[in-house]
Amino acid sequence: MIPRLLEKHVVADLVNDRQAIVVLGARQVGKTTLVKDIQAMLSDDSARALYLNCDIDEQREAVNTTSLAVIGQLLQNVDLLFIDEAQRLSDPGRTVKVIHDNFPKVRVLVTGSSSLDLQNKLSDAMTGRIFEFKLFPLSFAEVLAAQEQGSNQNAHLLKQSADALLPSILIYGLYPAVYTEGDPTRKQRLLIGVTQNYLFKDVLAYRGVKNAQAIQDLARALAYQIGSEVNETELSKRLGIDNKTIASYIDILEKAFVLVRVTPYAKNLRREIGSKYKVYFVDLGIRNALIGDFNSPNIRSDRGVLWENFLIVERMKAYANRNEAIAHYNFWRSYDGAEVDYIEKPYDKPLSAYEFKYGPGKLSRGAYSFSSTYQTDVQLVNTDNYLDFIGLPAANA
């Protein structure tokens, strides 16, 4: 098992707070492994844990109720309750509420493969009673820490290790089963399987999806234009789907942890674009599987946007792994073509701006234009200094 950085935050809240804990993430990103590890860590003779996997009929039916008597029988002598894939319960919000309100000694952790329904159902019933975490695929920081575990390598050697890992990650991404598989052909087969059998399983089960082929075609079209502004009208014409459906399906893909959207930063609407957004894939392996390209980044024309996607998503993982939130994250582009790749505003820190380049380079005209307009320096992130940006400051000490 590659240790997950989020685990200590989940454990701290589970042990120290009355709120129910919710861990959301796509299938196959390691939620069950995380829960099992927490169960093993916290279970002993004085704390009995009960784990229920709602993908298994018998275990789902054991907790698929709001009956106080039935739940009371289930939770006899139970101190820790883990409900995996809770979105498969008929009414997960009410079930967890009954447990929370009537069994105060029981600590509850639930996981869900999709925020499409679970998040709303839990929030409606459990307002003020939940702490929510998002589990991504493995982060670059996690796999590098696991690789270097037990060693005392200096910053220079750490950077060498990171650079050696980087090309494979840009191609195959960081789903745990894919990362730990050594054979490239099997990596590709695993990615195709995850895409077809797991990711879209939740998407296609959602009540708003009526055209399975259309949403897969849309995901493939978006995979070709990561880092570019999304034109919903153009996609509508190309795929033969109306604009409203395009917008709805993109929203579903985001809530199913396939995509992340980055919106434009704009204060002067007369000079700056203010509506179109960009999309990036939560996992580059999934993106490359959708377009059928597993070639080396060094020979690909899209290596620049692969790099951009990698950095933005790894930045989001770094915040999630520290259990911190970003107030706003955006890109910036003016009508005359000046652009900055990534603008960030944490809740308790000033605005930051970054430009990404795969390899050496210098800041663009757009970076200087942004700096002049907002009195904020733009920082260049390239293959020399990227580790600090994605949460490994020691590597650049």
Protein Blocks (a to p, Z undefined) as FASTA:
>chain_A
ZZdfklmmmmmmmmmpmbdcdddddehilpmmmmmmmmmmmgcfklccddddfkbmklmm
mmmccbfklmmmmmgoiabdcdehkllpmblmlmmmmmmmmmmmbccddddfbfklmmmm
mmmmmgoiaccdddddddfklmmmmmmgoiacdfklmmmmmmmmmmmmmmnomafklmmp
mblklmmmmmmmmmmmmmmmmmmmpmklmblklmmmmmmmmmmmghiacdfklmmmmnop
afklmmmmmmmmmmnomaccdddddfblmlpcckbccdddfblklmmmmnopabdfklcc
klmmmmmmmmmmmmmmmmmmnopacfbacddddfkopacfbdcddfkbccddddddedjd
dddfklmmmmmmnopacddddfklmmmmnopaklmZZ
